[in-house]
Structures are given as structure tokens and as C-alpha cells.
Amino acid sequence: MAERRGFTLIELLVALAVFSLAALALLNLSGENTRSAARVETRTLGGIVAENLAVEAVTLPAIGEGTATGEVELAGRRWRWSREVSATEVPDLLRIEIRVSDAEGQAAARTLFRSRAP
């Protein structure tokens, strides 16, 4: 009787199933890396907008309590921002909270303190 060499059909199907599971895992990992890079970009750009607004709030000659909102463009994207200025327990110190968001939601937030007038 001749000895047969090679793989059986079941062995080939199992090998193909294992390979396809590994390929799907790699594709999923690649997609997650892409989504993660997009989130990092959004947070970075939102942080830049928030820092710019923080510098503006600190360098204003005077800033009053209350809420202000607006929009700004950076890197070809529109960013909505809000700035809430409130009093603190220290009479001459103001708390400034800045929130920046894009179409997908909040991207950055900053909290800073400054005196009422420089």
C-alpha cells in the first residue's frame, strides 16, 4: 500500500480558519490605531484652541464674571468654545473655565485663575 503524504482537507480548513482569525485580529488592531490617532489629533487641536483662549483671558486688561461662547477655526475645523468666569473665595481672584468642543463632542478643557485686574 502506498503511503500518502500531504494535508487532509480538515487540516487545511483548520489552518485557514486560524489564519483568518489572525488576519481579522490584525485588521481590528489597525482600525483601532487609526481611531486612536484621530482622537489624539482632536484632543491636541482642541488643547491648542483652549490654550489660545486661556492666554487671551489672562492678557485681557479686565475680565468680568459670566459666560461667553464663540467659534474659532483651526486646522480647517470649526471649534466651539465656552468660557465661564466666576468668583472664588479670595476676593481679587477669578476662576476661568474654558471648554472646547468640535462636532463630535468635548475635545479639551482648561481651568485657570487670574486677578480681576492686572
Secondary structure, DSSP 4 states (H G I P E B T S, - for coil): -PPP-S--HHHHHHHHHHHHHHHHHHHHHHHHHHHHHHHHHHHHHHHHHHHHHHHHHHHSS---SEEEEEEEEETTEEEEEEEEEEE-SSTTEEEEEEEEEETTEEEEEEEEEEES--
